[in-house]
Amino acid sequence: MASKGASSKKKAPETTLREVEYWKDLVTRQQKVRVRLMDNQEHTGTVEYFDASFVRITRIGQPNLFLFKHDIKYVYEV
């Protein structure tokens, strides 16, 4: 009889494939976000554009930023 230990449990997926949907929602709502980069810099603005590699953050009174996704630690809504 086979053991029903850890081998029978499914591993959680690494991605839910909902990233594009989330970015589209931020663009549509023009939701203000704060982005923290891997080097702990933080930038606040709205997501104007995104693609597979980068995100464009529009800031008031400051230049717009093009941030590579691999440099982003996390994003949260302000």
C-alpha positions as CSV (number, residue, x, y, z in Angstrom):
1,M,0.0,0.0,0.0
2,A,1.4,3.4,-1.0
3,S,1.9,6.1,1.6
4,K,-0.3,9.2,1.3
5,G,2.4,11.5,2.6
6,A,3.8,14.6,1.0
7,S,4.2,13.0,-2.4
8,S,0.4,13.0,-2.9
9,K,-0.1,16.7,-2.3
10,K,0.1,19.1,-5.2
11,K,2.7,21.9,-5.0
12,A,1.2,25.4,-5.1
13,P,1.9,27.1,-8.5
14,E,4.6,29.7,-8.6
15,T,2.5,32.0,-10.7
16,T,-1.3,32.4,-11.1
17,L,-1.0,34.0,-14.6
18,R,-3.0,37.0,-13.3
19,E,-0.2,39.5,-13.4
20,V,-1.3,41.0,-16.7
21,E,-4.9,41.4,-15.4
22,Y,-3.6,43.2,-12.3
23,W,-1.5,45.6,-14.4
24,K,-4.4,46.3,-16.8
25,D,-6.6,47.1,-13.8
26,L,-4.1,49.6,-12.3
27,V,-3.8,51.3,-15.7
28,T,-7.6,51.5,-16.2
29,R,-8.3,52.8,-12.7
30,Q,-5.3,55.1,-12.7
31,Q,-4.6,53.9,-9.2
32,K,-1.8,55.5,-7.4
33,V,0.9,52.9,-6.4
34,R,4.1,52.8,-4.5
35,V,6.9,50.6,-6.1
36,R,9.7,49.3,-4.0
37,L,12.8,48.2,-5.9
38,M,15.3,45.5,-5.0
39,D,17.7,48.2,-3.8
40,N,14.9,49.5,-1.5
41,Q,14.3,52.7,-3.5
42,E,10.6,53.7,-3.5
43,H,8.7,55.6,-6.1
44,T,5.1,56.7,-6.1
45,G,2.9,57.4,-9.2
46,T,0.4,55.8,-11.5
47,V,1.0,53.0,-13.9
48,E,0.7,54.5,-17.4
49,Y,2.0,51.5,-19.5
50,F,3.5,48.0,-19.0
51,D,4.7,45.1,-21.1
52,A,6.5,41.8,-20.4
53,S,9.7,43.5,-19.3
54,F,9.0,46.9,-17.8
55,V,6.5,49.2,-16.2
56,R,6.1,53.0,-16.8
57,I,5.3,55.0,-13.7
58,T,4.0,58.5,-14.2
59,R,4.8,60.9,-11.4
60,I,3.6,64.4,-10.7
61,G,6.3,67.1,-10.8
62,Q,9.0,64.5,-11.5
63,P,10.2,62.7,-14.6
64,N,8.4,59.5,-15.6
65,L,10.1,56.2,-14.8
66,F,10.6,53.1,-16.8
67,L,11.3,50.3,-14.4
68,F,12.3,46.8,-15.3
69,K,10.0,44.2,-13.7
70,H,13.0,42.1,-12.5
71,D,14.1,45.2,-10.4
72,I,10.7,45.5,-8.6
73,K,10.5,43.9,-5.2
74,Y,6.8,44.7,-4.7
75,V,4.0,47.1,-5.7
76,Y,1.2,48.3,-3.5
77,E,-1.7,50.6,-3.9
78,V,-1.6,53.9,-2.0
